[in-house]
Amino acid sequence: MIQTILELPYATVVFDKEKQLGKITWHGTPKGDEYQKPFMALINLAKQGHVVTRFLSDIRKQGVVSPDNRKWFEKEMVPAAIANGLKRAVVLTDGNAFKMYYINLILSAVNKFNMPFKILNDEAKAMEFLMSDS
């Protein structure tokens, strides 16, 4: 069963208990620390005892992410997610140049933790990767 955890003007957060999947679908540009709210909703869910081992971030309709938020994601969000059980993640993108710069920064941050992580442009392939054990 999929449940909506958080609905914001710029992002929707859902949780699929059966698949242990947290998903953020971005549909706008968060201002200031609004970027952190969707991620923290999933971290708080995990802290409440829900198992969130898989994560999908659909950034195809996301606006520009500030340098401060990119740093927060790298230094605080990724370690907190892994500490709370995250095992694999995917970023779903349309691959435009601005997003590729942002994604490459995310990739280098996640690679430090040796966690399976992919950047894809096909949601079916993203789910296939997330649900696999390899």
Residue pairs with C-beta under 8 A, 6 or more apart in sequence:
1 16
1 17
1 18
2 14
2 15
2 16
3 14
3 15
3 17
4 12
4 13
4 14
5 13
5 14
5 15
5 22
5 41
5 42
5 45
6 12
6 13
6 37
6 38
6 41
7 13
8 30
8 34
8 37
8 38
9 28
10 26
10 27
10 28
10 29
10 30
10 34
10 62
10 63
11 24
11 25
11 26
11 27
11 28
11 30
11 37
11 38
11 62
12 24
12 25
12 27
13 22
13 23
13 24
13 38
13 41
13 42
14 22
14 23
14 25
15 21
15 22
15 23
15 42
15 45
15 50
15 52
16 23
17 50
19 54
19 130
19 131
20 51
20 52
20 53
20 54
21 52
21 53
21 54
21 55
21 56
21 130
22 42
22 45
22 52
22 54
22 55
22 56
23 55
23 56
23 57
23 58
24 38
24 39
24 42
24 56
24 57
24 58
25 58
25 61
26 38
26 57
26 58
26 59
26 60
26 61
26 62
26 63
27 61
27 62
28 61
28 62
28 63
29 62
29 63
29 64
30 37
30 63
30 65
30 69
32 66
33 69
35 65
35 66
35 69
35 72
35 73
36 69
36 72
36 77
39 73
39 77
39 81
42 52
42 55
42 81
43 77
43 80
43 81
43 84
45 52
46 52
46 81
46 84
46 85
46 86
47 84
51 85
52 81
52 84
52 85
52 86
53 85
53 86
53 87
53 88
54 86
54 87
54 88
54 89
54 130
54 131
55 81
55 86
55 88
55 89
55 90
56 89
56 90
56 91
56 92
56 126
56 127
56 130
57 89
57 90
57 91
57 92
58 92
58 123
59 91
59 92
59 93
59 99
59 102
59 103
60 92
60 93
60 94
62 99
64 98
64 102
65 73
65 102
70 102
70 105
70 106
73 106
73 109
74 105
74 106
74 109
78 109
78 110
78 113
79 113
81 89
82 113
82 115
86 115
87 115
87 116
88 115
88 116
88 117
88 129
88 130
89 110
89 115
89 116
89 117
89 118
89 130
90 117
90 118
90 119
90 120
90 126
90 129
90 130
91 103
91 106
91 117
91 118
91 119
91 120
92 120
92 121
92 122
92 123
92 126
93 99
93 100
93 103
93 119
93 120
93 121
94 121
95 121
103 119
107 117
107 119
110 117
111 117
116 129
118 126
118 129
120 126
120 129
